[in-house]
Amino acid sequence: MERTTRTIRAGRVLIGGSAPIAVQSMCATPTRDVEATLSQIQLLEAHGADIIRVAIDSRKDVEALKSLRQETDAVLVVDLQESYRLVEQVAPLVQKVRYNPGHLHHHQKNVPVRDKVAFLVDQCGAHNCAIRIGVNFGSLDPEKKEAGESPIESALASVREHIEFMDQLSFSQFLVSLKSSDPNAVIEINRRFHKEHPEIPVHLGVTEAGMLPLGEIKTRVAFENLIPFGVGDTIRVSLTLPFEEKYRELEIGRKILADIRDGRFRSVPRFEHSGLNIISCPSCSRVENTAFVELAQQVKEMSQFAEKYDITIAVMGCRVNGPGETDDADIGLWCAPNHVNLKRGEESLGVYPYDEILERVRQELQNLVEERFQGTTAAVPR
């Protein structure tokens, strides 16, 4: 189906309209490590990345970005995380800026959100940077969450507000992403958004899709139910992978696009999964301890004794998305530099060293199986 979105520009890459769907990935290395990040950028470029994202969270990261820009002409998008004022320094260096509406509430709480967006728009407009309004179910605008609506309604309310800001500021070089770790939610919210705003380009992805092979399956279900209907102008496959294997996100993304183009559909209209569900975020430059990737794999292997039970375990690699992304999981882990935070739902169970957390998760999982599924041998609906 022909796409109806307007065309925006991120450097030499056109997004939307009749332009090819752009495939992107994100550096898994700490941005401040210039040598490692440059190597990652070159790896992703060699495997066909149209756009490469890096995270910026400090002035050290900004200085590193300046050095990186001298060494590469890659189309870069910067993820500002919570530090929106750094846009003044990074906008001259990149082609696109991504901000999360939920994160604009964390600093300078006395400054209205609209004023923060106006600052972003002023800086990006001055340097011909596109903007992505990146809404994530795990880090929603707290004011929208307090309204008590479903995550889908809260996310839609948030993106509508920020589109209104863009309109008021006469800025049209933006696109939107609405991401969840649930592919069915990704399908529903993006269909609804596209119906409301068929003119606005959309970046598609299933956030925290996890490890292979299930991560690819979740992503494929979402993409195959959206892209053929004209929804999706850029994509990212978000997988938990070792740093040196991040290029696989690009290979899988292009394979899914090729299958869609050629009519080879491998999924079903809805993602149906019973049994253990492990959600884990893609290894990216926000990860503060590289042991996260190995820990996610260890949790997957350790938890196989509970594979028949409808339990969700979330393993998150950073403090930016970790606390919120784990709230809806039965058991949640989010990784700090020197310890792992363990949760059960929204309740904190404490912090543990990396070399002790696995056994503690095993105990908690066993307790949960006994409490919820005592006497059963098959998956039981929650």
Secondary structure as UniProt FT lines:
FT   STRAND          8..10
FT   TURN            11..12
FT   STRAND          13..15
FT   TURN            17..18
FT   STRAND          22..26
FT   TURN            31..32
FT   HELIX           34..46
FT   TURN            47..48
FT   STRAND          51..55
FT   HELIX           59..71
FT   STRAND          76..79
FT   TURN            81..82
FT   HELIX           84..86
FT   HELIX           87..90
FT   HELIX           91..93
FT   STRAND          96..99
FT   HELIX           101..105
FT   TURN            109..110
FT   HELIX           113..126
FT   TURN            127..128
FT   STRAND          130..136
FT   HELIX           137..139
FT   HELIX           142..146
FT   TURN            147..148
FT   HELIX           151..168
FT   TURN            169..170
FT   STRAND          174..179
FT   HELIX           183..196
FT   TURN            198..199
FT   STRAND          202..204
FT   TURN            207..208
FT   TURN            212..213
FT   HELIX           214..224
FT   TURN            225..226
FT   HELIX           227..229
FT   STRAND          234..235
FT   HELIX           243..245
FT   HELIX           247..261
FT   TURN            262..263
FT   STRAND          277..280
FT   TURN            285..286
FT   HELIX           291..302
FT   HELIX           303..306
FT   TURN            307..308
FT   STRAND          312..316
FT   TURN            319..321
FT   HELIX           322..325
FT   TURN            326..328
FT   STRAND          331..335
FT   STRAND          340..344
FT   TURN            345..346
FT   STRAND          347..352
FT   HELIX           354..373
FT   TURN            374..375
//
